[in-house]
Amino acid sequence: MQLKFGGGWAMILLATGAVAQTYPQRPVRMVVAVAAGGSTDIMARIVAAKLGERLGQQVVVDNRPGGSSIIGSEIVAKAPPDGHTLLMASGSFGTTSNLFSKLPFDIEKDFAPICLLATSPYVLVVQPSLPIKSVADLISYGKANPGKLNYAGSTPGSLQRLAGELLKRSAGFDMTYVPYKGTGQLMPDLLGGRLHVAFDNVLILTPYIRSNTLRGIGVTSAKRSALFPELPTISETGVPGFHAVGWFGVFSTGKTSPAVVDKLNGALNAIVKEPDMRERLIAQGAEPLGGPPDDLRKYLAGEISKWGKVIREAGIKAD
């Protein structure tokens, strides 16, 4: 059977092709909803430089921190859907809708997924003064000493906080959460023994583990980290199925033309495959990914569902 397209369909197809060919028509803004200097900002700047080369237009990183990443995200959600405003999102993007009773956007409708760039494992560390050398030891110690263990985290929806909640609920023991404004603030207390347990990015904790000032006992990913192949996963040493990793993905405004999304997706996939980019990501403890936009859509939906359950059970609220 031969398919026939009327004039209307022909016009739509021609218009779609024309959009892809002329995009971008001006510099592209990549919004980062957190302050400069963190892992999300670093990822954005690396990707922006390479994306600009491939698109033939400058890609400018625009840091818009505040409101638990809501301020920057809202800018992208309400921008014209022409692909000239992008969001470099990270793990907290998958927890926001569960932490706030009201948001100025719909995370699943007002953003167009483009590409899941990479995931990044966290490491579980303990104070070396404790008689804990494995995840199993931590669980046993926690059960035998109720109320004596505490762990540190930053914002309510941070992976530092949520990974701890997931661990203690999955393994059936208790730890007390102690909030801090960030890793820089909690580290002195962790090194000094006033804190006992922490989760954080593998790159941040590497020097402390190597110098034996903190004891690494497990990684949060499904497979071992290339930076610490000697460290077992939490899943293989005490809590089967445990998985809690950071991630980086690029979104555009909802209803962005599929042709523009495809063009950006192709460029970002090519960037992730570049040898120097892969080496740089692996050196930072990340796992390069890439893939079609639907991979990012499904990943985000999974994160919202998983962490929503943890947040509800723990009664965590940001407002």
Secondary structure, DSSP 8 states (H G I E B T S, - for coil): ------HHHHHHHHHHHHHHHH--SS-EEEEESS-TTSHHHHHHHHHHHHHHHHHTS-EEEEE---TTTHHHHHHHHTS-SSSSEEEEEEGGGGTHHHH-S--SS-TTTSEEEEEEEEEEEEEEEE-TTSS--SHHHHHHHHHHSTT--EEEESSTTSHHHHHHHHHHHHHT---EEEE-SSHHHHHHHHHHTS--EEEEEHHHHHHHHHTTSSEEEEESSSS--SS-TTS-BHHHHTSTT---EEEEEEEEETT--HHHHHHHHHHHHHHHHSHHHHHHHHHTT-EE----HHHHHHHHHHHHHHHHHHHHHHT----
